[in-house]
Each structure stands twice: as structure tokens, then as C-alpha cells.
């Protein structure tokens, strides 16, 4: 690997948690946000050039475009509103509104238009100045200030988030059974639950497919005695929260499972992407 590409990978490692915070808020999901980050970074590596000025802002622009592509695929966006130079609007409650924006849920942010959401997240959540935000989004500073004002006002007027819907009893039972087997270190029983065409996404590390290859996943966990899982709910899904005390400190991350015909069809493990917990609203399930 040449030194220039190594420098890009070092920058990616440094910025990845912040890129995820941005993408998760753009698409309304911490889980989907990680998919967008993966797409964005693949695009960034392919397009990288040492002639790029301000690589950090450039990476955010790539992530922004990847997020818009994801929204278009969902048919939630027809086009990004590169709004004309609206005049800047003085905002007497700017400091308080910025705090509201920074604390807004992923669901609340979806009530904003994409340009409002972009400006609110970049300025109020990630701390970029208006001129930096304008450079990332390729719009004018006046447009950023106007969109920021509108976005803050809209967030201020939103009603409180509705409580999450209850997890179906069967889904809870199935995940509870998985958690009990994991904590009992009965990994042979968990291997037996894998579908033949199961897929594993060990985020930020590796992807595997097929029961034989994915079975190794449990072999690795069998070597980690202190890892325990508990059942929780997030984004309408039952999830597993993994916790352990390691030599590097306490770790806490999420695992999501998709099922088909009583077998595990997809495992999404965020052990190597623990930063998603910063964007994930988790409710324990007793």
C-alpha cells in the first residue's frame, strides 16, 4: 500500500464515527447509516487523489452523496434541494435551538427536508461552521443559514416522539432463546440455528456467506468468556446488546439478527463499529 492511500485510510479510521453520525441522521437509522458509510468509503477509496484539497470535507461530501443515493433508492427523495440564495435570517434563539437539534432523535430529523437535515446535522451535531457546511454541500453560505433556521424551527415545533411499538411476542421469544444459549456458551446450538445460506456482516471488518463459513463466528465468541448479551429494542427491532470488560476497557455494542423460517438468515454484528451506539436509542427488554 502506498503512503498516500495509507494516509487516506488513517483519516477514514479517524472520521468514521463522525461520518456515521452524519449518515445515520440523514437516513434515519443507525443500522442503515453504517451501510451508507460503507458505500461512501468504498466510493472514496476508488475516487481518491492526492490533489484533493481539504480531505475531511471531501469525505463528508462523499458521505452526503451516498446518503442522498440511499434516500433516492427508498423513493423518499426526488432531488436534493440546492436551494437558491435565500437571505440569512437572524435567529434570536440560535444557541437553544442548536441544543434541540443536537439532541433530536433520528426519527425527528426525518421531518426535515434533506437540505435542512444536512445543515442541522453538520452545524449543530458535528460542529461545522456555516462556511464549511456550504463547502461540503456545494451550496451558498446564505442557503446554509436559511436552511439551518428553518430546520431548527421545525424541530422546535415537533411533538414528542411516539413511544416505540411493542416487539412481537414470537420475535422476543426467539431472541431471548438466542441470548440464553449465547450466555450459556452453547454455541453448537446456535450453529444449528443458522440457515444454509446465512450471511454475516461483521461491520467494519468482514462479510461471510454460507453456514460453513459463518459457523466460525461462534468459534471466535467461544474464546471470549466474559462476553454477555442482553435483549433490547431499537428502531423497531429486537437487538442484542453485547457487553464485556476487556484489557482495552469496557466494550458495548449491538448485534441484529434477521430470521427466515425459524433459522438465522442474517447476522449484523457491530463489534468493530461500536460507534453506532452513539446514534442508537436502545430500550432494554426484560
C-alpha positions as CSV (number, residue, x, y, z in Angstrom):
1,X,0.0,0.0,0.0
2,X,1.4,3.4,-1.0
3,X,1.8,6.1,1.6
4,X,-1.0,8.3,0.1
5,X,-3.6,5.6,0.4
6,X,-2.4,4.7,3.9
7,X,-2.9,8.4,4.8
8,X,-6.5,8.2,3.5
9,X,-7.2,5.0,5.5
10,X,-5.8,6.7,8.6
11,X,-8.2,9.6,8.0
12,X,-11.1,7.3,7.4
13,X,-10.4,5.5,10.7
14,X,-10.3,8.8,12.5
15,X,-13.5,10.2,10.9
16,X,-15.6,7.0,10.7
17,X,-17.6,7.6,13.9
18,X,-18.4,11.2,12.8
19,X,-19.3,10.0,9.3
20,X,-21.7,7.5,10.8
21,X,-23.3,10.1,13.0
22,X,-24.0,12.2,9.9
23,X,-25.3,9.3,7.7
24,X,-27.4,7.8,10.5
25,X,-29.2,11.1,10.9
26,X,-29.6,11.6,7.2
27,X,-31.3,8.2,6.6
28,X,-33.0,7.9,10.0
29,X,-31.3,4.7,11.2
30,X,-28.1,3.8,12.9
31,X,-28.1,0.4,11.2
32,X,-28.8,1.8,7.7
33,X,-26.3,4.6,8.4
34,X,-23.5,2.1,8.7
35,X,-24.4,0.6,5.3
36,X,-24.3,4.2,3.8
37,X,-20.9,4.7,5.4
38,X,-19.6,1.5,3.9
39,X,-20.8,2.6,0.4
40,X,-19.4,6.1,0.9
41,X,-15.9,4.8,1.9
42,X,-15.8,2.4,-1.0
43,X,-16.5,5.3,-3.3
44,X,-13.9,7.5,-1.6
45,X,-11.2,4.9,-1.9
46,X,-12.0,4.5,-5.6
47,X,-12.0,8.3,-6.3
48,X,-9.1,9.3,-4.0
49,X,-6.5,11.6,-5.4
50,X,-3.6,13.4,-3.6
51,X,-4.8,16.5,-5.4
52,X,-8.0,16.7,-3.3
53,X,-8.0,19.7,-1.1
54,X,-9.4,19.5,2.5
55,X,-9.8,15.7,2.5
56,X,-12.0,15.8,5.6
57,X,-14.6,18.0,3.9
58,X,-14.3,15.9,0.8
59,X,-15.1,12.7,2.7
60,X,-18.2,14.3,4.2
61,X,-19.3,15.3,0.7
62,X,-18.9,11.7,-0.5
63,X,-20.8,10.5,2.5
64,X,-23.5,13.1,1.9
65,X,-23.9,12.0,-1.7
66,X,-24.1,8.4,-0.6
67,X,-26.8,9.3,1.9
68,X,-28.8,11.0,-0.8
69,X,-28.4,8.0,-3.1
70,X,-29.8,5.8,-0.3
71,X,-32.8,8.1,0.2
72,X,-33.5,8.1,-3.6
73,X,-33.4,4.3,-3.5
74,X,-36.1,4.4,-0.9
75,X,-38.1,6.9,-3.1
76,X,-38.1,9.3,-0.2
77,X,-36.2,12.0,-2.2
78,X,-36.7,13.1,-5.8
79,X,-33.8,15.5,-5.8
80,X,-31.6,17.4,-3.4
81,X,-32.8,20.9,-2.9
82,X,-29.8,23.1,-3.6
83,X,-31.9,26.0,-2.7
84,X,-31.3,29.4,-4.2
85,X,-29.5,32.0,-2.2
86,X,-32.1,32.8,0.5
87,X,-31.2,35.7,2.6
88,X,-29.8,35.0,6.0
89,X,-32.4,35.1,8.8
90,X,-31.4,36.3,12.3
91,X,-32.2,33.6,14.9
92,X,-32.6,35.0,18.3
93,X,-32.8,31.6,19.9
94,X,-29.9,30.2,18.0
95,X,-28.0,28.7,21.0
96,X,-31.0,27.0,22.4
97,X,-32.2,25.7,19.0
98,X,-28.8,24.3,18.3
99,X,-29.1,22.2,21.5
100,X,-32.5,21.0,20.4
101,X,-31.0,20.0,17.1
102,X,-28.1,18.2,18.7
103,X,-30.4,16.2,20.9
104,X,-33.0,15.4,18.3
105,X,-33.9,11.8,17.6
106,X,-33.2,10.1,14.3
107,X,-37.0,10.0,13.7
108,X,-37.4,13.7,14.5
109,X,-34.8,14.6,11.9
110,X,-36.7,12.8,9.2
111,X,-39.4,15.5,9.5
112,X,-36.9,18.0,7.9
113,X,-36.2,18.3,4.2
114,X,-32.8,16.8,3.2
115,X,-31.1,20.2,2.9
116,X,-32.4,21.3,6.3
117,X,-31.3,17.9,7.8
118,X,-27.9,18.2,6.2
119,X,-27.3,21.7,7.6
120,X,-28.7,20.9,11.1
121,X,-26.5,17.8,11.4
122,X,-23.3,19.3,10.1
123,X,-23.6,22.5,12.1
124,X,-25.5,21.6,15.3
125,X,-24.5,17.9,15.7
126,X,-21.0,17.8,14.2
127,X,-20.0,21.4,14.9
128,X,-19.0,22.6,11.4
129,X,-19.2,26.3,10.7
130,X,-21.6,27.6,8.1
131,X,-18.9,28.2,5.5
132,X,-17.5,24.7,6.0
133,X,-21.0,23.3,5.6
134,X,-21.6,25.3,2.5
135,X,-18.4,23.8,1.0
136,X,-19.4,20.2,1.9
137,X,-22.8,20.6,0.4
138,X,-21.8,22.8,-2.5
139,X,-24.3,25.5,-1.7
140,X,-24.0,29.1,-0.7
141,X,-23.5,30.2,2.9
142,X,-26.8,32.1,2.8
143,X,-28.6,28.9,1.8
144,X,-27.0,27.1,4.7
145,X,-28.1,29.8,7.2
146,X,-31.6,29.8,5.8
147,X,-31.9,26.0,5.9
148,X,-30.5,25.9,9.4
149,X,-33.0,28.4,10.6
150,X,-35.9,26.5,9.1
151,X,-34.7,23.2,10.3
152,X,-34.2,24.4,13.9
153,X,-37.7,26.0,13.9
154,X,-39.3,22.8,12.6
155,X,-37.6,20.7,15.2
156,X,-38.7,23.1,17.9
157,X,-42.3,22.7,16.8
158,X,-42.4,18.9,16.5
159,X,-44.4,17.0,19.0
160,X,-42.6,14.5,21.3
161,X,-41.6,11.2,19.7
162,X,-44.2,8.5,19.9
163,X,-43.2,5.5,22.2
164,X,-41.8,2.6,20.2
165,X,-44.1,-0.2,19.1
166,X,-44.0,-3.3,21.1
167,X,-41.9,-6.2,19.8
168,X,-43.9,-9.2,18.7
169,X,-44.0,-12.0,21.3
170,X,-42.6,-14.5,18.9
171,X,-39.6,-12.3,18.0
172,X,-38.9,-11.6,21.7
173,X,-39.1,-15.4,22.5
174,X,-36.7,-16.2,19.6
175,X,-34.2,-13.6,20.6
176,X,-34.4,-14.4,24.2
177,X,-33.7,-18.1,23.4
178,X,-30.6,-16.9,21.4
179,X,-29.4,-14.8,24.2
180,X,-29.8,-17.6,26.7
181,X,-27.9,-20.0,24.5
182,X,-25.1,-17.4,24.0
183,X,-24.7,-16.7,27.6
184,X,-24.7,-20.4,28.4
185,X,-21.9,-20.8,25.8
186,X,-24.0,-23.3,23.9
187,X,-22.6,-22.3,20.5
188,X,-23.3,-25.7,18.9
189,X,-27.0,-25.0,19.5
190,X,-26.6,-21.5,17.9
191,X,-24.8,-23.0,14.9
192,X,-27.7,-25.4,14.4
193,X,-30.0,-22.3,14.1
194,X,-28.1,-21.0,11.0
195,X,-29.8,-21.1,7.7
196,X,-27.7,-22.8,4.9
197,X,-27.4,-19.5,3.1
198,X,-26.9,-17.4,6.2
199,X,-25.0,-14.1,5.7
200,X,-22.7,-12.4,8.3
201,X,-21.8,-8.8,8.2
202,X,-19.1,-8.1,10.8
203,X,-19.3,-4.4,10.2
204,X,-16.1,-2.6,9.5
205,X,-14.2,-5.9,9.2
206,X,-15.5,-8.8,7.1
207,X,-18.6,-10.3,5.3
208,X,-19.2,-14.0,5.0
209,X,-21.9,-16.2,3.5
210,X,-22.9,-19.8,3.9
211,X,-23.4,-21.9,7.1
212,X,-19.9,-23.5,7.0
213,X,-18.0,-20.2,6.9
214,X,-20.4,-18.3,9.2
215,X,-20.1,-21.0,11.8
216,X,-16.6,-19.7,12.6
217,X,-18.3,-16.6,14.0
218,X,-19.3,-18.6,17.1
219,X,-15.9,-20.2,17.4
220,X,-14.4,-16.7,17.9
221,X,-17.0,-15.9,20.6
222,X,-16.3,-19.2,22.3
223,X,-12.8,-17.9,23.0
224,X,-14.2,-14.8,24.8
225,X,-15.5,-15.9,28.2
226,X,-16.5,-12.5,29.5
227,X,-18.9,-11.5,26.7
228,X,-22.5,-11.5,27.7
229,X,-25.6,-10.4,25.8
230,X,-28.9,-8.9,26.9
231,X,-32.1,-8.3,24.9
232,X,-33.2,-4.8,23.9
233,X,-35.3,-3.0,21.3
234,X,-34.1,-0.3,18.9
235,X,-35.6,1.2,15.7
236,X,-38.5,-1.3,15.9
237,X,-36.2,-4.3,16.0
238,X,-35.3,-6.7,18.9
239,X,-31.5,-6.4,19.2
240,X,-28.8,-8.0,21.3
241,X,-26.6,-5.7,23.3
242,X,-23.1,-7.2,23.9
243,X,-21.1,-6.1,26.9
244,X,-17.7,-7.2,28.2
245,X,-14.8,-6.0,30.3
246,X,-11.6,-6.4,28.2
247,X,-7.9,-5.4,28.6
248,X,-8.7,-2.4,26.4
249,X,-11.6,-1.3,28.6
250,X,-15.4,-1.9,28.7
251,X,-17.0,-2.7,25.3
252,X,-20.7,-2.3,24.4
253,X,-22.1,-2.8,21.0
254,X,-25.2,-4.2,19.2
255,X,-26.0,-7.3,17.2
256,X,-29.0,-7.6,15.0
257,X,-30.4,-10.9,13.6
258,X,-32.8,-11.5,10.7
259,X,-34.8,-14.7,10.7
260,X,-36.4,-16.8,8.0
261,X,-38.4,-20.0,8.6
262,X,-37.1,-20.2,12.1
263,X,-33.5,-20.0,11.1
264,X,-31.0,-17.1,11.3
265,X,-30.7,-15.6,7.8
266,X,-28.5,-12.6,8.6
267,X,-26.2,-11.6,11.4
268,X,-25.2,-8.0,11.7
269,X,-22.5,-7.7,14.4
270,X,-21.2,-4.2,15.2
271,X,-18.3,-5.3,17.4
272,X,-15.8,-3.4,15.2
273,X,-18.2,-0.5,14.8
274,X,-19.2,0.4,18.4
275,X,-19.7,4.0,17.4
276,X,-23.2,3.2,16.2
277,X,-24.3,3.0,19.8
278,X,-23.9,6.8,19.9
279,X,-26.8,7.1,17.5
280,X,-28.9,4.1,18.6
281,X,-31.7,4.6,21.0
282,X,-31.8,1.3,23.0
283,X,-34.6,0.2,25.3
284,X,-33.9,-2.9,27.4
285,X,-36.4,-5.7,27.1
286,X,-37.0,-7.7,30.3
